[in-house]
Amino acid sequence: MGSWQSARAEHGEGQASVAAGLARWRGAFLIAFASLLVLKCIVAATMSPFGDEAFYWLESRHPAWGYSDLPPLTAWLIWLGEHVAGHGLLGMRWPFLLLGSALPWVMVAFGRRAFDARTGWQAGLLCLALPLAGTLGVMAMPDVPLTLAIAVALYALMRAMEEDRARDWWLLGLALTVAWLTHYRAAMPMFAGLLLLAFTSRGRAQWRKPGLWLALAVAALGLIPLGVSNWRQHGAGLAFQLVDRNPWRFHADALVQPLEQAIACTPVFYFLLLWALWRCWRRRAEGAPWDLLAWTSLGFLVPYFLFGLFADDLRFRAHWPLPGYLPLLAALPALCREAGRGWRLASVAGGALGGLGTLLGLGYLALAASPQGVDVLAASKAFPSNFVGWRESAAQARTLLARQDAVLVADNFMLAAELEFQLDGQRPVYALDSTLNVKHGRAPQLAMWGRDEAGLRAAHAGAPMLLVVSEVMREREQLERLGAICGSIERPRLVTRLALFDGRKSFAYYRGRVPTVPSVRLADPTQCAFWRNARTAAKAL
């Protein structure tokens, strides 16, 4: 009897120890989650819109089935945010803060389902620590709902493959619908899932289940807005995503993508994630959950790397592989626990360094949100040019318009969207036909709204015009961008110039009249007086 009582006491102590450990991990997650959420709210409420973010806001003022750059959900969420909370930074961003804050909780549920409760809380902590995921939701960007939708889809797929319940297949289909409503990159989770369903025995068994076909049918509903918008815009969205933005030729500089990812994830954390991927791959034949973890991670990370060697090399894309890391956040603590004390310590160190990277990222954005912080960054190469100067440029335009009213025009789509946001949407801001509009896929959308040069002439030919020109640009862009303005304004007269942050941002304000006929592009823009004057001013900055 004594031996039995002793064993029972030891069993009780073991259970108490496990419960205490679980409580510590849960408490650590809740503290980290709450602290990070407060920091994200502060940054989101003070930082000026990112350039693309401002254009998404402009799209929200024109509800549609889709746009020339994106499907509709990002604009719909901004519309919802401002109709609930009013116009402003937090009004625009709170839906994205909410969605971004839901991602760690999905990872908790994913880790719990794949392994156990402790792994779930650890996966949630690692999600907060990964800079790409921890900062998600600070800006109103399509990657927020896209990443969350993919995470929910992975969780639903794992449950559906194990239990084959209708509600899990429905959840999978709805999550993929949201992904298609958010971005064309929704094709990637479809591809990763196809690999799992084609190359694993568990996956091939799913084709015989009605639930999979139900999920695919529901997911296909998300393609309807894409079809409608591309039909109305003569395929502008597909053309931009598949042709215009991608050179489709090999560029060797893209071979540094792993280095970029190591910086984005922090080096130790990135190494641990790759190690977890390798371990999952080696165990994929064991079945659940290793087959799903291996194929879904690999189905994102490898294609994105290969795609990056031939695709768009001009725009920031370090965030693209983020969904591929999500399954590994659940696998990493389980694998390190099996591998021994050294790997457990490495995972703690990697998570801590990743968390530091998340804090540094938010700190950088916080500096960009304050005038004093921008002054600190003005002398560095990390100057946040896409976040600063918009308030000041709009304030100067407001002052000039108060003195003499005119049609407000910007030299490119980004400046036009930023000015209209800062002016609370009280007046339309037109955009000249800049090459930037074409490169970023916004030219067809501006034409549909009548906000390009053709729309400007149609509505205001001969009217007084105030043109705002962003003068800071690369040397090789000056001839193309400034030369294109020649003929876009009649009798231009420089009114004032606003130089900010030691010349890192500069705006020129010209008065003139809206042309009555389409402008003729000069064969040699250097013969244009406007170009010569603007270039002289730009060199002086």
N, C-alpha and C positions, 0 to 999 in steps of 0.2 A: 504493500500500500504506500509505503514511504517513497519507493521509486516512482510509482505512478503519480503521486502528488508532486514530486520534484519535476517530472517531465511536463506535467500540466502547468506548473509555475513557470518553467522555462519557455513553454509555448506562449503563455500569456505575456511574458516579458518581451518575447520576439514580436508579437503582434503590437504591443505598445510602442516598441522601438520603430516599427514600420510606420505606424500611425503618426508618431512624432516627426519622423523624417518627411512624411508626406505633407504634414502641416507646415514644416519649415519651407519646403519648396513652394507650396501654395502661397504662403505669406510673402516669400521673396518675389513671386510673380505679381501678386496684387500690389505690393509697394512699388515695384518697378513700373508696372502698367500705369498706376495713378500718377506717379511722378512724371513719366514721359508724356502722358496725356496733357498735364498742365503745361509743360514746356511747349508742346505742339500747339496748344490753343493760343498761347502768348504769341508765338511766331506767326501763326495763321491770322491773327487779329491785327498785326502791325506791318507785315511785309507787303510791299507793293506787288501787284500781279506780275508773274513771269510773262514774257512776251506772248507765247502760245496760249497761256492761261487767259490773257485778256481777250484773245480772239475767240476762245471757247465761250467767254462771257458774252461777246458780241453775237455769237451764234445763238445763245440762249434767248436773245431778244427777237429772234426770228425762228420760232418753233417750226420744225420740219421733220420729215422722215429720215433725213440724213444730210450730210454736207460734203463738200468737195474734198475734205481732208479726213473726215471721220464719220462713223455711224452716229446716231443721235443721242445716246444715253448721257454723255458728258454734259451736253448743252441742256438736256432735260433736267438733270440733277441741279445744275446751276439755277435754272428757272425755278425749280421747286425751292431751293435754298433762299432765293431772294424774295419769293412770294410769301414765304413764312417769316423770315427774319428781316426783310428789307434790304435795300441796296447797300453794299459795303463789302469789305474784305471777309468778315466772318459770315455775313449773309450768303456770300457766294461759296464759301468753303466748308460750312458746317456739315453738309451731307458727306463730303469726302473725309472729313475728320472722323465722322461716325463710322463710315465704311472701313477706313484705315485702321481704326481702333478695334474693329471686329476681327481683323485677321489673326492676331495672337490667340484669340479665343477659339477660332476655328482650328488653329494648330494644336491647342490644348486638347480639343476633342479628337483630332486626328491621331495625335500621339497616344492618347488613352485607348483609342480603338485599336491601333496597330500593336501596342505593347501593354502598357498598364498606366495607372493613374499618375505615378511618379514621373514616368517618361512624358506624359502629357504636359504636366506643369513645366518640366525642363524644356520641352519643345517650345512652349509658349515663351519662356524666358529667352531662349535662343532667337526666337522670332523678333523679340524686342531689341535684342542685341545686334542683330544683323542690320547694318546701316541702311541698306536698300529697303528693308521691311519696316524698321523702327521709325523711319521718318515719313513713311507712307501716310498720306492724308493731309499733309501741311499745305499742299497746293491742290487746286481743282484740276486734276489731270486725269486722263483716261486710264492710266495704269492702276489707279486706285480701285475702281469697280472691276477692272479686268483681272487684277491679281486676286482679289477676294473671290470673284466668281470661279476662277480656276481652282483655288483652294477648296471651296465648297464642292466643286465637281470631283476633285480627288477624294474627298471624304465620302461623298455619296457613292462613288464608284467602288471604293473599298467595301462599304457596307453592302452594296447591291451584289457584289461578287460573292460575298460570304453568305448572305441570307436570302437574296432574291425576293425582296419585298417590294411591292409596287411603289410605296412612298419613297424609297431610296432611288428607284429609277426615275420617278417624277422629279425628285430633287436634282438628280444629275442632268436631266433634260432642261430644267429651268435655269440651272447655273450656266449651262452652255448657251442658252438663249441670251442671258445677260451678257455673256462674253461676246457673242456676235453683235449685240446692240452697242457694244463699247468700242471695239477695235477690230480691224482686219486681222490682227495677230491672234484672234480667236481660232484661226486655223491651226495654231501650234498645239493647243491641248487636244484638238481632234486628231492631229497626227500622232502625238504621243500615245493617246489612247488606242489608236489603230495598231501601233507597234505592240502594245501589251496584248491586245485581242488577237493578234496574228501570230505572235512568236512565243506564247506561253500556253501550256495545256489548259490552265484555268481560264485564260482569255478565250481560247477557241471554243470552249464549252459554252460561253455566254451567247454565241450566235444562235444557239438553239432555244434561247429563252425569250419570250415575248417582251420582257421588260426592257431589254436592250433596244429593240426596235421602237418601243414606246419612247424611250429617252431620245433616240435619234430623231424621231418625228417631232417631238417637242422642241428639240434644239434647232430644228430646221425653221421654226417660226421666227427665230432671230434673224434669218436671212431675208425676211420679207421687206423690212425697211431698207436694207441694203439694195435689194432689187429695185424697189420703187425709186429711191433717190438716184441710183445710177441711171435708171431709165429716163428720169426727168432731166438729169444733167449730162446725158449722152455719154455715160461711162466715165465721168471726170474722176470719181473716187477711185475706181479700179485702175484707171490710167495713172493716177498719181502714185498709188501704193505699189503698183507692179512694174511701171515703166519709168515715169518721169523722175522719181527720186532715186532710182537705182541704176548705176552705170552698167551692171551685169558684166563686169570685167574684173579680172583678178587684180587686187592691189595689195602688195606685200606688206604695207604698213599695218594692215589688219591682223597680221600674225601676232601683234602685241596684245590681242584681246585678252589672253589669260593674265597678262600683267595689269591691264585695266581692271579686270575682275578682282584681282588680288587687292588692288587699291580700294575698289568699291566695297569689298567685303571685309577688308583688313587682312593682311597676309596670313597670319596664323589661322584665322577662322576659315579662310578660303582653302588652305591646305587641309584642314580637318574635314571640310565638306567634300573635297575631292577624294580623300581617304575613305570617307563614308560611302561615297558612290562606288568606289572600287570594291569595298567589302560587300555592299549590297549586290553588286554585279556577280561576285563570286558565289553568292548564296541564292541567286535567283531560282535555281532548280529546286530549292527547298519549298517553294510555294509561298503561300501568304505569310507575312506581308512583303517578303523580300522581292518577289517578282514584280509587284506593283511599284515598290519603291525604286527598284533599279530601272525599269523600263520607262516610267514616267519622268524620272530625273534625266536619264540619258536622252529621252525623246525631246527634251527642251534644250539641254546644254550643247550637245553635239551639233544638231541642225543649226542652232543659232550661230555657233562658231563657223561652220562651213558657209552659211548664208552671209555672214559678215565679211567673208573674204571677197565677195563679189558684189555686195549690195551697197546701200547708202553709206558713204564714208564721210559725210559732211555734218550730220546731225548727231547729237548725243544719244547713245544707245546702250550705255552700260547697264541700264535697268532692264533690258529685254530678258536676260536669262533668269530673273528673280523667281518666276514660278518653278523653275527646275530645281532651285535650292530648297523649296518648301518641304518636299518629302524627306530630304536629307536632314532637316532640322529635327525630325522625329527619330530618324534612324541613328543619328550621331550619339545621343546619350545612351541608347540601348547597346550600341556597339562598343562604346568606351567602357561601359560597365562590364562587359564580357572580356575586354582586352586587358584589363588590369589597372592598377593604381596609376601607372605612368600616363596612360591614355586618359584616365579620368581627370588627372591634373591638367593635362594638355587641353581638354575640352573646357575646363573652368577658365584657364588662361585665355583660350581663344574667345570664349564668350565675353570675358571681361574686356579684352582688347576690342572686340566688336562693339560692345556697349560704349566704350570710350570713343570709338569712331562715330557711333550714332550721336553722342553728345557733342562731339566736335562738329559734326554736320549741322546739327540744330544750332550750335553756337555761331557757326558761320552765317547761317540764315538770319539769326538774331542780330548779328552785326550789320547785315545788309538791310535790316528793317529800321535801324536807328541812324540818324544823321551823324552822331559821333562815331558809330561803328563804321560807317561808310568812309569817313575821313581816315580811320585807321587802315582800311583796306585799299584806299586810293593809291598808296605808294607800292602796292604789291601786285604780283602777277595774277593773284586770285581776286581781282576786282570784279564785283558782281554786276556787270554792266546791264544785264537783262532785268535786274530788279530795281535799279535806282534811276533817278532823274525824271521819272514820269510825273510825279506830283508837281515838281518845279516847272516842268515844261508846260503842263496844263494850266498852272497858275499864271504863267506869263501869257499864254494864249487867252485866258479869261480876261486879263487886264487889257490886252490890246483890243479884244472884241468889245469890251465895255466902252472904249474910246470911240471906236468906229466899227459898226457891225459889218460882217462879211461872211461868206461861205468858208467854213473851216476845212482845210485840206492838209493831209499829211503826205510825205513822200513815199510811204510804204504801208503795208497792211498792219504791221506790228505797232508802229507809232499811232496810226489811226485808231486802232482798238484801245490802246493805252490812254490816249487823249479822251476818247468817248467815255471810258470807264471813270476816269478822274473827274470828268465834267458831269458825272451822274446820269449819263445818257440823255441829257436835256437837249442836245442838238446833234444832228448827224455829222459825222466826220468822214469825208471822202478820202480815198487813197489813189495816188497816181499809179500809173501802170508800171510799177517797178519790177525789175527782174526778181527781187525777193519774193514778190507775190507768186510768181510762177514756180520758183524753187521750192516753196513751202506748200504748194498746192492750194493756195487761197485765191488765185486769180479768177477761176470759174465761179467761186462763191460770191466774190465782190461783184462780178458781172450780173449774177442772178438778182442780187439785192439792188442793183443800180448804184453801187457805191464806187465804181471805177471811173475812169476818165470819160467814158462814153455816157455813163449815167450822170456825171457831173455836168457835162455839156447839155444833155437833154433837159435837165431840170433848172440849170442856172447859167446858161450861155450869156456872156457879157456882164455878169454880176460881179461886184467886188469880191475879192478872194484873199484870204489869209493863208499862206502856205507855210507849214512848219517842216523844216528839213533837219533830219538827224545827220550831223556832219562827221561824226566819228565812224570811220570805216577803214578797212584794209586798203593799202596803197593800190593794189591791183583792182579794187572795186570802184575806185573813184571815177575813172573814165566811163565805165559802164553805167553806174548809178546816177552820178551827177549829170553826165551827158544826156541821159534819158529824160531829164527834167526840162531840157531846152525845148521850148515850144509848148510846154504844158501850162504856162502862165504868161499872160500878155502883160507887157510893160512891167516886169518885176522890179520892185524897189525894196532893198534891204531896210527893214525897220529897226531891228535889234538882233543881238546875238546873245545867247545865254550859255556861258561856259561854266561847267560844274566840276568839282572834285579835281582841281588842278588840270582841267582840260580833258579828263578821261571821258566826260560826256559833254556834248555841245549841240545846241539847237539854234538854227537860224530862222528868222521870221521875215517873210517877204509879203508885201502887199502888191496886188496887181488885179487883173481881171480874168475871169474864166474865158478861155478861148471859145470862139463860136464855131470853129471848124477843127477837125482832128489835127493834132500836131504832126509835123513832118520830121522824122528823125534825120538829123544831119549825118552825112557820110563821115564827116570829121567833127566830132563834138567839141574838139579843142577850139574851133572857130566860133563857138557860142559864148557870148559875153557872160551869161549866167554861169557857165561851167568855169570860166577863167576866174571869176570873182569868188565862187564857192571854193575852188581849189586853193586859191591864195589864202583864204580864211582858214581852211582846213590845215594847211601847212603851218600856219601861225600858232596852232593849238599846241 
